[in-house]
């Protein structure tokens, strides 16, 4: 696990990893159930993770400079998450 973000208005949390994956977990109940995992196109380690104020987009910054924006869909439909835009920045993107 590299980054962990909890949502205030959704019943889930987001976790990134060293293999370029964004994982969404349901945070209700006795344990965390994985909703979906999606990988950035470059498969580079995600060092930075941010969520938009409306909690409808997630942004992942990677070691190779790739910045990917994910559409999280409506609350309750997170399993349909998809990347909508990929940008190329400088290497080691950590702050978004």
C-alpha positions in Angstrom: 0.0 0.0 0.0 1.3 3.4 -1.0 -1.6 5.8 -0.4 -4.9 5.6 1.4 -7.8 8.0 1.1 -11.1 7.7 2.8 -14.2 9.3 1.3 -16.6 11.4 3.4 -19.6 11.0 1.2 -19.1 7.5 -0.2 -19.0 4.2 1.6 -15.6 3.3 0.3 -11.9 4.0 0.5 -9.1 4.2 -2.1 -5.7 2.5 -1.9 -2.8 2.6 -4.3 0.1 0.2 -4.7 3.6 -0.2 -6.1 2.3 -2.0 -9.3 0.2 1.0 -10.5 -3.2 -0.3 -9.2 -6.0 1.8 -7.7 -8.1 -0.4 -5.4 -11.5 0.7 -4.1 -12.8 -1.0 -0.9 -16.2 -0.9 0.7 -15.7 0.4 4.3 -18.9 -0.8 5.9 -19.4 -4.1 7.7 -16.9 -6.1 9.7 -14.2 -6.2 7.0 -13.2 -4.3 3.9 -14.6 -5.9 0.8 -12.8 -5.0 -2.5 -15.1 -3.3 -5.0 -12.7 -3.0 -7.9 -9.1 -2.7 -8.9 -7.9 -0.7 -11.9 -4.3 -0.2 -13.2 -2.8 2.9 -14.6 -1.8 2.5 -18.3 2.0 2.7 -17.6 1.8 0.2 -14.7 4.1 2.5 -12.8 4.1 2.8 -9.0 1.5 5.3 -7.7 3.2 7.7 -5.4 0.4 10.4 -5.1 -3.3 10.0 -4.9 -6.0 12.7 -4.6 -9.8 12.8 -4.7 -11.8 15.7 -6.1 -13.9 17.8 -3.6 -17.1 16.3 -5.1 -15.5 12.8 -4.8 -16.4 12.0 -8.4 -12.8 11.9 -9.7 -9.5 10.3 -8.4 -6.1 11.4 -9.6 -3.0 9.1 -9.4 0.5 10.4 -9.8 3.2 7.8 -10.7 7.0 7.4 -10.4 7.4 7.6 -14.2 5.5 11.0 -14.4 2.2 9.6 -15.6 -0.8 11.3 -14.1 -4.1 9.5 -14.6 -7.6 10.8 -13.8 -10.2 8.2 -13.0 -14.0 8.7 -13.2 -15.4 7.2 -10.0 -19.0 7.3 -11.3 -22.0 7.9 -9.0 -21.9 6.8 -5.4 -22.7 3.1 -5.3 -21.4 2.5 -8.9 -17.7 2.6 -8.1 -17.2 -0.9 -9.7 -17.6 1.0 -13.0 -14.6 3.2 -12.4 -12.6 4.0 -15.6 -9.5 6.1 -16.5 -10.6 9.2 -18.5 -7.4 11.1 -19.1 -3.7 10.4 -18.9 -1.1 13.2 -18.8 2.7 13.1 -18.7 4.4 15.1 -16.1 7.9 15.1 -14.5 9.1 11.9 -12.8 8.1 11.1 -9.2 4.7 12.8 -9.0 3.8 12.8 -5.3 1.6 15.8 -4.7 -1.6 16.4 -6.6 
